[in-house]
Amino acid sequence: MTTPTPDSKVQVCSLKRDTPQLIQPGTKYQIVKFPFGTGESSDSHEMHQMQQPDGYTITKWEEDDRSGLIWPARTGWGHLYAMVQWESGEYTELRDQFVRDPLAFGLDPVNTTATDHRPKSPGAQCFTKSHGVFVDPAVPLALRITHNDKVARNLTLAEFKLVIYDA
């Protein structure tokens, strides 16, 4: 049996947001923003840092879309996970998607994947999703959401996770 090298071990970034994020209605997707440091579930491979790999520094995570980025630590097969919970509202549709390079640093247009358009469900609006993609350290990833209520609504809880395996 071969012992895995440090580079071949599974790498995980697990983010959690438990404070509300106000999401405007419409067809424009908005990046879910996540806190840094002790507010994170797990980031031992430094894929979600205030000092971004391209040199940009985030100063106010709740105001900066870059706080929603996961920068993969290495190339590999990535498995993305998300959990989204919305406040009650008059929605008829809730949307969510994973996106590569959401702020168009290198790709134009941005590259979306695993886009779901969901009807309002009875009771709470709670959704989970997962999707596999090849990842690269130069291409950040994000979770984006939107809704079609007539007024802005709060995202009340969200998680965004990346697990990288050898490809």
C-alpha positions as CSV (number, residue, x, y, z in Angstrom):
1,M,0.0,0.0,0.0
2,T,1.3,3.4,-1.0
3,T,1.3,6.2,1.6
4,P,-0.2,9.4,0.2
5,T,2.1,12.4,-0.1
6,P,0.9,15.7,1.4
7,D,0.0,16.9,-2.1
8,S,-2.2,13.9,-2.7
9,K,-4.3,14.1,0.4
10,V,-7.9,15.3,0.3
11,Q,-8.1,19.1,0.9
12,V,-11.2,20.7,2.3
13,C,-12.5,24.2,2.7
14,S,-15.8,24.5,4.6
15,L,-17.5,27.9,5.0
16,K,-20.5,28.8,7.0
17,R,-22.6,32.0,7.2
18,D,-25.1,32.2,10.0
19,T,-25.8,36.0,9.8
20,P,-28.5,37.3,7.4
21,Q,-27.4,38.5,3.9
22,L,-30.0,40.7,2.2
23,I,-30.6,39.5,-1.4
24,Q,-32.3,41.8,-3.9
25,P,-35.0,40.3,-6.1
26,G,-34.5,39.7,-9.8
27,T,-32.5,37.7,-12.3
28,K,-29.1,39.0,-11.3
29,Y,-27.3,36.4,-9.2
30,Q,-25.5,37.6,-6.0
31,I,-22.5,36.0,-4.4
32,V,-23.0,34.6,-1.0
33,K,-20.4,36.2,1.3
34,F,-18.7,34.3,4.1
35,P,-16.7,35.4,7.2
36,F,-13.1,34.8,7.8
37,G,-11.1,33.4,10.8
38,T,-13.1,32.0,13.7
39,G,-16.3,32.4,11.6
40,E,-15.2,29.6,9.3
41,S,-15.9,26.0,9.8
42,S,-12.6,24.8,8.3
43,D,-9.9,26.3,6.1
44,S,-6.6,24.6,7.1
45,H,-5.5,24.7,3.4
46,E,-6.0,28.5,3.2
47,M,-8.5,28.6,0.3
48,H,-10.6,31.4,1.9
49,Q,-8.3,34.1,3.2
50,M,-8.7,37.9,3.5
51,Q,-5.4,38.2,1.6
52,Q,-6.3,36.8,-1.8
53,P,-3.9,34.9,-4.0
54,D,-3.9,37.7,-6.6
55,G,-2.7,40.2,-4.0
56,Y,-6.1,41.8,-3.2
57,T,-6.9,42.3,0.6
58,I,-10.5,42.1,1.8
59,T,-11.2,44.6,4.6
60,K,-15.0,44.3,5.1
61,W,-16.2,40.8,4.4
62,E,-19.9,41.6,4.5
63,E,-19.5,44.3,1.8
64,D,-17.0,42.6,-0.5
65,D,-18.1,39.9,-3.0
66,R,-14.5,38.5,-2.8
67,S,-15.4,37.1,0.6
68,G,-17.5,34.6,-1.2
69,L,-14.6,33.1,-3.1
70,I,-12.9,29.8,-2.5
71,W,-9.5,29.7,-4.3
72,P,-8.6,26.0,-4.7
73,A,-5.3,25.1,-3.1
74,R,-4.3,22.9,-6.0
75,T,-5.5,21.4,-9.3
76,G,-7.7,18.4,-8.9
77,W,-11.2,17.0,-8.9
78,G,-13.4,19.2,-6.8
79,H,-16.6,18.3,-5.2
80,L,-18.7,21.4,-4.3
81,Y,-21.4,21.4,-1.7
82,A,-23.9,24.0,-0.6
83,M,-26.7,24.5,1.8
84,V,-29.0,27.5,1.6
85,Q,-31.9,28.7,3.8
86,W,-34.1,31.6,3.1
87,E,-36.5,33.6,5.2
88,S,-40.2,33.3,4.4
89,G,-41.4,35.3,1.5
90,E,-43.7,35.5,-1.5
91,Y,-41.3,33.8,-3.9
92,T,-42.4,31.6,-6.7
93,E,-38.8,30.8,-7.6
94,L,-35.5,30.5,-5.8
95,R,-32.3,30.1,-7.8
96,D,-28.8,29.0,-6.9
97,Q,-25.6,28.0,-8.8
98,F,-21.9,27.3,-8.5
99,V,-19.7,29.6,-10.6
100,R,-16.1,29.5,-11.7
101,D,-14.3,32.9,-11.8
102,P,-17.5,34.8,-10.7
103,L,-15.9,38.2,-10.9
104,A,-14.4,37.5,-14.3
105,F,-10.7,37.7,-13.4
106,G,-9.8,35.5,-16.4
107,L,-12.9,33.9,-17.9
108,D,-15.3,35.9,-19.9
109,P,-18.1,35.3,-19.6
110,V,-18.1,33.6,-16.2
111,N,-18.6,29.8,-16.2
112,T,-21.7,28.7,-14.2
113,T,-22.5,25.1,-13.3
114,A,-25.2,23.2,-11.3
115,T,-27.8,26.0,-11.7
116,D,-31.1,25.2,-10.0
117,H,-34.4,27.0,-10.4
118,R,-36.5,25.9,-7.5
119,P,-40.2,26.5,-6.8
120,K,-41.2,27.7,-3.4
121,S,-41.7,24.7,-1.1
122,P,-44.2,24.4,1.7
123,G,-42.7,25.5,5.0
124,A,-39.1,26.6,5.2
125,Q,-37.0,27.3,2.1
126,C,-34.1,25.0,2.8
127,F,-32.0,23.5,0.0
128,T,-28.8,21.4,-0.4
129,K,-26.8,20.7,-3.6
130,S,-23.6,19.1,-4.7
131,H,-21.7,18.9,-7.9
132,G,-18.3,17.8,-9.2
133,V,-15.9,19.9,-11.3
134,F,-12.2,20.1,-12.1
135,V,-10.6,22.9,-10.1
136,D,-7.5,25.1,-10.6
137,P,-5.8,27.4,-8.1
138,A,-6.0,30.3,-10.6
139,V,-9.8,30.0,-10.9
140,P,-11.8,31.0,-7.8
141,L,-15.2,29.5,-7.1
142,A,-18.4,30.9,-5.5
143,L,-22.0,30.2,-4.6
144,R,-24.5,32.6,-6.1
145,I,-28.2,33.0,-5.4
146,T,-31.3,35.0,-6.4
147,H,-35.1,35.0,-6.0
148,N,-38.1,36.5,-7.6
149,D,-40.0,38.0,-4.6
150,K,-41.1,41.7,-5.0
151,V,-38.9,42.8,-2.1
152,A,-35.4,42.0,-0.9
153,R,-35.2,38.9,1.3
154,N,-32.7,37.5,3.7
155,L,-30.6,34.5,3.2
156,T,-30.6,33.3,6.8
157,L,-28.1,30.4,6.7
158,A,-25.6,29.2,4.1
159,E,-22.7,26.8,3.8
160,F,-20.3,26.4,0.9
161,K,-17.7,23.6,0.8
162,L,-15.0,22.4,-1.6
163,V,-13.3,19.0,-1.3
164,I,-10.3,18.5,-3.7
165,Y,-9.2,15.0,-4.7
166,D,-6.4,13.8,-7.0
167,A,-7.6,13.8,-10.6
